[in-house]
Amino acid sequence: MVSASRSLLLKLWDLLSGTEVRSWKAHEAPVVVMAFDPSSSILATGSADSTIRLWDIEKGYCTHNLKGHSGVISALKFAGAGKTLRLFSGSVDCQIRLWDLTNRR
């Protein structure tokens, strides 16, 4: 499980032991929304800083930093799998975007 707090930290938790595995600073403003890909190995976070970041949960690093919205990210949803994995995002800027994660566009 991953949790987000106002301290700008994401925390990865081991649910069996109830212990924190790791924590890291995710964005420049609080995380508002999160979504896991179908394999649960990639986490997308949407922030009040208008960016979306994708995280490799096992290796613990950011794989994508998506910019394009001009408001708080309020919705994220993965579609597809593998090389056709895409991400839908919604923002308070009244835009819905479809991100091609292979081409980072």
N, CA, C and O of each residue as an XYZ file, in Angstrom:
420
protein
N       0.843     -1.169      0.000
C       0.000      0.000      0.000
C       0.888      1.231      0.000
O       1.978      1.225      0.571
N       0.411      2.283     -0.645
C       1.117      3.554     -0.664
C       0.184      4.619     -0.095
O      -0.996      4.680     -0.441
N       0.732      5.454      0.781
C      -0.035      6.570      1.335
C       0.672      7.879      1.006
O       1.882      7.910      0.782
N      -0.103      8.954      0.982
C       0.435     10.289      0.728
C       0.013     11.198      1.870
O      -1.049     11.017      2.467
N       0.866     12.184      2.167
C       0.539     13.095      3.263
C       0.858     14.533      2.868
O       1.489     14.786      1.843
N       0.411     15.462      3.698
C       0.684     16.880      3.452
C       2.164     17.204      3.550
O       2.598     18.260      3.089
N       2.932     16.328      4.135
C       4.381     16.538      4.238
C       5.079     16.335      2.899
O       6.302     16.448      2.813
N       4.305     16.033      1.845
C       4.774     15.798      0.472
C       5.461     14.447      0.310
O       6.084     14.190     -0.720
N       5.354     13.585      1.312
C       5.974     12.268      1.239
C       4.986     11.202      0.810
O       3.822     11.214      1.210
N       5.469     10.272     -0.018
C       4.766      9.024     -0.270
C       5.417      7.985      0.619
O       6.632      7.998      0.815
N       4.604      7.082      1.158
C       5.140      6.005      1.982
C       4.624      4.674      1.464
O       3.424      4.489      1.256
N       5.557      3.749      1.259
C       5.236      2.387      0.845
C       5.187      1.538      2.105
O       6.130      1.534      2.896
N       4.075      0.813      2.291
C       3.851      0.024      3.505
C       3.780     -1.461      3.186
O       3.239     -1.856      2.154
N       4.320     -2.267      4.061
C       4.150     -3.721      4.023
C       2.919     -4.021      4.868
O       2.948     -3.855      6.087
N       1.846     -4.460      4.234
C       0.594     -4.663      4.963
C       0.630     -5.866      5.904
O      -0.091     -5.889      6.901
N       1.456     -6.858      5.602
C       1.530     -8.028      6.482
C       2.160     -7.688      7.825
O       1.693     -8.143      8.869
N       3.223     -6.887      7.796
C       3.902     -6.534      9.044
C       3.450     -5.185      9.597
O       3.677     -4.884     10.769
N       2.805     -4.370      8.750
C       2.380     -3.047      9.179
C       3.519     -2.047      9.287
O       3.388     -1.019      9.952
N       4.641     -2.348      8.630
C       5.806     -1.469      8.716
C       6.017     -0.680      7.425
O       5.604     -1.090      6.340
N       6.667      0.450      7.584
C       7.015      1.284      6.442
C       8.231      0.698      5.741
O       9.251      0.428      6.375
N       8.122      0.502      4.432
C       9.223     -0.041      3.635
C      10.155      1.081      3.196
O      11.376      0.957      3.289
N       9.563      2.190      2.712
C      10.366      3.324      2.252
C       9.461      4.539      2.135
O       8.241      4.418      2.015
N      10.079      5.708      2.172
C       9.340      6.948      1.924
C      10.182      7.843      1.025
O      11.410      7.758      1.019
N       9.503      8.706      0.262
C      10.199      9.614     -0.635
C       9.327     10.820     -0.934
O       8.100     10.752     -0.872
N       9.995     11.940     -1.264
C       9.279     13.148     -1.663
C       8.799     12.950     -3.095
O       9.578     12.601     -3.983
N       7.504     13.180     -3.306
C       6.911     12.875     -4.600
C       6.755     14.090     -5.505
O       7.048     14.008     -6.698
N       6.303     15.207     -4.964
C       5.967     16.389     -5.759
C       6.335     17.649     -4.978
O       6.816     17.583     -3.846
N       6.096     18.795     -5.610
C       6.334     20.094     -4.968
C       5.104     20.607     -4.222
O       5.169     21.625     -3.533
N       3.983     19.899     -4.362
C       2.732     20.220     -3.677
C       2.073     18.882     -3.320
O       2.494     17.842     -3.827
N       1.051     18.889     -2.461
C       0.452     17.624     -2.037
C      -0.087     16.770     -3.192
O      -0.568     17.288     -4.200
N       0.010     15.454     -3.014
C      -0.581     14.482     -3.933
C      -2.083     14.448     -3.666
O      -2.519     14.336     -2.520
N      -2.861     14.546     -4.732
C      -4.317     14.581     -4.621
C      -4.936     13.243     -5.009
O      -5.949     12.836     -4.441
N      -4.323     12.556     -5.983
C      -4.901     11.321     -6.506
C      -3.778     10.359     -6.887
O      -2.702     10.780     -7.311
N      -4.044      9.055     -6.727
C      -3.086      8.014     -7.095
C      -3.827      6.889     -7.804
O      -5.024      6.684     -7.598
N      -3.077      6.150     -8.660
C      -3.635      4.966     -9.317
C      -2.500      4.001     -9.631
O      -1.418      4.413    -10.047
N      -2.759      2.711     -9.428
C      -1.808      1.670     -9.808
C      -2.157      1.146    -11.194
O      -3.327      1.102    -11.576
N      -1.118      0.743    -11.955
C      -1.350      0.081    -13.239
C      -1.886     -1.321    -12.951
O      -1.867     -1.753    -11.798
N      -2.367     -2.048    -13.975
C      -2.945     -3.377    -13.750
C      -1.997     -4.370    -13.076
O      -2.464     -5.279    -12.390
N      -0.684     -4.226    -13.249
C       0.261     -5.160    -12.622
C       0.644     -4.746    -11.206
O       1.340     -5.488    -10.514
N       0.200     -3.573    -10.767
C       0.528     -3.000     -9.455
C       2.020     -2.727     -9.275
O       2.500     -2.639     -8.145
N       2.754     -2.591    -10.375
C       4.183     -2.295    -10.272
C       4.486     -0.826    -10.562
O       5.576     -0.346    -10.248
N       3.531     -0.109    -11.159
C       3.697      1.302    -11.458
C       2.592      2.085    -10.751
O       1.412      1.745    -10.834
N       3.004      3.136    -10.058
C       2.061      4.015     -9.377
C       2.079      5.370    -10.056
O       3.148      5.940    -10.274
N       0.903      5.897    -10.396
C       0.779      7.255    -10.922
C       0.281      8.145     -9.796
O      -0.653      7.791     -9.075
N       0.917      9.311     -9.651
C       0.479     10.277     -8.648
C       0.165     11.592     -9.348
O       0.927     12.051    -10.200
N      -0.956     12.189     -8.983
C      -1.352     13.488     -9.508
C      -1.345     14.486     -8.372
O      -1.798     14.186     -7.267
N      -0.832     15.668     -8.641
C      -0.569     16.617     -7.569
C      -1.236     17.967     -7.785
O      -1.710     18.290     -8.874
N      -1.253     18.737     -6.714
C      -1.702     20.123     -6.782
C      -0.692     20.984     -7.527
O      -0.988     22.140     -7.833
N       0.496     20.455     -7.830
C       1.493     21.198     -8.613
C       1.278     21.059    -10.126
O       2.116     21.499    -10.913
N       0.158     20.448    -10.533
C      -0.253     20.281    -11.940
C       0.553     19.241    -12.702
O       0.475     19.193    -13.930
N       1.324     18.410    -12.014
C       2.100     17.377    -12.694
C       1.629     15.988    -12.294
O       0.981     15.786    -11.267
N       1.985     15.044    -13.152
C       1.725     13.628    -12.910
C       3.078     12.936    -12.937
O       3.879     13.160    -13.844
N       3.329     12.100    -11.949
C       4.577     11.338    -11.940
C       4.245      9.861    -11.837
O       3.314      9.460    -11.138
N       5.029      9.060    -12.549
C       4.900      7.610    -12.487
C       6.106      7.047    -11.764
O       7.239      7.469    -11.995
N       5.849      6.086    -10.884
C       6.866      5.530    -10.004
C       6.980      4.031    -10.201
O       5.975      3.320    -10.207
N       8.197      3.553    -10.361
C       8.489      2.120    -10.336
C       8.544      1.738     -8.864
O       9.493      2.094     -8.165
N       7.543      1.022     -8.393
C       7.421      0.729     -6.965
C       8.539     -0.192     -6.479
O       9.088      0.031     -5.400
N       8.884     -1.213     -7.246
C       9.916     -2.156     -6.811
C      11.291     -1.497     -6.721
O      12.023     -1.712     -5.755
N      11.638     -0.699     -7.727
C      12.978     -0.095     -7.773
C      13.043      1.263     -7.088
O      14.128      1.759     -6.783
N      11.875      1.865     -6.846
C      11.816      3.096     -6.078
C      12.275      4.359     -6.774
O      12.924      5.197     -6.148
N      11.956      4.526     -8.062
C      12.339      5.756     -8.747
C      11.225      6.230     -9.681
O      10.322      5.471    -10.033
N      11.311      7.503    -10.074
C      10.339      8.111    -10.976
C      10.685      7.744    -12.412
O      11.818      7.949    -12.848
N       9.716      7.202    -13.154
C       9.945      6.827    -14.545
C       9.455      7.886    -15.524
O       9.984      7.989    -16.631
N       8.455      8.676    -15.141
C       7.874      9.699    -16.000
C       7.498     10.913    -15.148
O       7.075     10.766    -14.001
N       7.654     12.099    -15.709
C       7.179     13.339    -15.107
C       6.375     14.051    -16.190
O       6.941     14.703    -17.067
N       5.056     13.922    -16.121
C       4.179     14.398    -17.193
C       3.649     15.791    -16.871
O       3.072     16.021    -15.808
N       3.854     16.712    -17.804
C       3.396     18.089    -17.648
C       2.499     18.441    -18.824
O       2.763     18.035    -19.956
N       1.446     19.190    -18.559
C       0.531     19.592    -19.616
C      -0.743     20.200    -19.068
O      -1.356     21.049    -19.716
N      -1.147     19.778    -17.889
C      -2.322     20.379    -17.252
C      -1.925     21.708    -16.624
O      -0.754     21.943    -16.326
N      -2.920     22.575    -16.427
C      -2.650     23.861    -15.787
C      -3.407     24.007    -14.474
O      -3.594     25.117    -13.976
N      -3.839     22.883    -13.917
C      -4.541     22.909    -12.641
C      -4.275     21.646    -11.853
O      -3.554     20.756    -12.303
N      -4.861     21.578    -10.682
C      -4.716     20.421     -9.797
C      -5.182     19.162    -10.521
O      -6.256     19.156    -11.122
N      -4.393     18.108    -10.469
C      -4.775     16.826    -11.071
C      -5.799     16.178    -10.150
O      -5.550     16.018     -8.956
N      -6.954     15.804    -10.703
C      -8.042     15.289     -9.870
C      -8.464     13.864    -10.211
O      -9.237     13.267     -9.462
N      -7.982     13.302    -11.317
C      -8.376     11.943    -11.697
C      -7.273     11.282    -12.510
O      -6.642     11.921    -13.353
N      -7.043      9.991    -12.250
C      -6.074      9.183    -12.994
C      -6.653      7.795    -13.206
O      -7.273      7.235    -12.302
N      -6.454      7.231    -14.406
C      -6.927      5.884    -14.707
C      -6.040      5.264    -15.773
O      -5.879      5.829    -16.854
N      -5.460      4.099    -15.474
C      -4.655      3.379    -16.459
C      -5.558      2.618    -17.416
O      -6.654      2.193    -17.052
N      -5.081      2.454    -18.652
C      -5.767      1.641    -19.665
C      -4.712      0.873    -20.443
O      -3.614      1.381    -20.675
N      -5.037     -0.346    -20.848
C      -4.097     -1.167    -21.590
C      -3.102     -1.850    -20.672
O      -3.260     -1.862    -19.452
N      -2.054     -2.429    -21.296
C      -1.016     -3.120    -20.532
C       0.239     -3.218    -21.376
O       0.188     -3.082    -22.598
N       1.359     -3.453    -20.725
C       2.624     -3.637    -21.437
C       2.992     -2.450    -22.290
O       3.001     -1.315    -21.814
N       3.300     -2.706    -23.572
C       3.725     -1.638    -24.481
C       2.583     -0.726    -24.894
O       2.827      0.339    -25.460
N       1.343     -1.115    -24.626
C       0.199     -0.270    -24.967
C      -0.379      0.414    -23.734
O      -1.496      0.930    -23.782
N       0.365      0.424    -22.633
C      -0.111      1.060    -21.405
C      -0.262      2.561    -21.616
O       0.656      3.234    -22.085
N      -1.437      3.071    -21.261
C      -1.732      4.499    -21.376
C      -2.346      4.971    -20.063
O      -2.785      4.170    -19.237
N      -2.365      6.271    -19.894
C      -2.914      6.857    -18.679
C      -3.846      7.999    -19.049
O      -3.475      8.890    -19.813
N      -5.055      7.970    -18.508
C      -5.988      9.089    -18.628
C      -5.820      9.958    -17.394
O      -5.642      9.456    -16.284
N      -5.880     11.280    -17.603
C      -5.817     12.197    -16.467
C      -6.873     13.273    -16.632
O      -7.224     13.669    -17.743
N      -7.366     13.732    -15.498
C      -8.314     14.833    -15.476
C      -7.823     15.877    -14.488
O      -7.149     15.559    -13.508
N      -8.172     17.126    -14.761
C      -7.681     18.222    -13.941
C      -8.775     19.257    -13.749
O      -9.765     19.280    -14.481
N      -8.582     20.118    -12.749
C      -9.531     21.210    -12.544
C      -9.428     22.261    -13.651
O     -10.196     23.223    -13.653
N      -8.491     22.095    -14.595
C      -8.441     22.970    -15.769
C      -9.487     22.557    -16.813
O      -9.516     23.102    -17.916
N     -10.343     21.591    -16.460
C     -11.433     21.094    -17.309
C     -10.931     20.353    -18.541
O     -11.620     20.308    -19.560
N      -9.747     19.776    -18.458
C      -9.173     19.007    -19.557
C      -9.025     17.544    -19.146
O      -8.706     17.233    -17.998
N      -9.262     16.660    -20.103
C      -8.956     15.240    -19.953
C      -7.847     14.953    -20.951
O      -7.943     15.315    -22.124
N      -6.802     14.304    -20.478
C      -5.670     13.994    -21.358
C      -5.437     12.498    -21.382
O      -5.662     11.800    -20.394
N      -4.982     12.019    -22.531
C      -4.584     10.627    -22.702
C      -3.090     10.625    -22.962
O      -2.625     11.225    -23.931
N      -2.330      9.951    -22.099
C      -0.879      9.934    -22.179
C      -0.398      8.603    -22.733
O      -0.756      7.542    -22.222
N       0.420      8.665    -23.785
C       1.077      7.489    -24.334
C       2.365      7.334    -23.543
O       3.295      8.122    -23.711
N       2.427      6.329    -22.685
C       3.563      6.199    -21.773
C       4.817      5.689    -22.454
O       5.918      5.875    -21.937
N       4.670      5.047    -23.608
C       5.849      4.602    -24.365
C       6.572      5.802    -24.955
O       7.800      5.878    -24.906
N       5.811      6.745    -25.514
C       6.400      7.932    -26.150
C       6.482      9.130    -25.209
O       7.017     10.174    -25.582
N       5.955      8.989    -23.985
C       5.947     10.066    -22.985
C       5.276     11.335    -23.519
O       5.740     12.446    -23.259
N       4.195     11.164    -24.258
C       3.457     12.295    -24.828
C       1.994     12.171    -24.502
O       1.200     13.026    -24.893
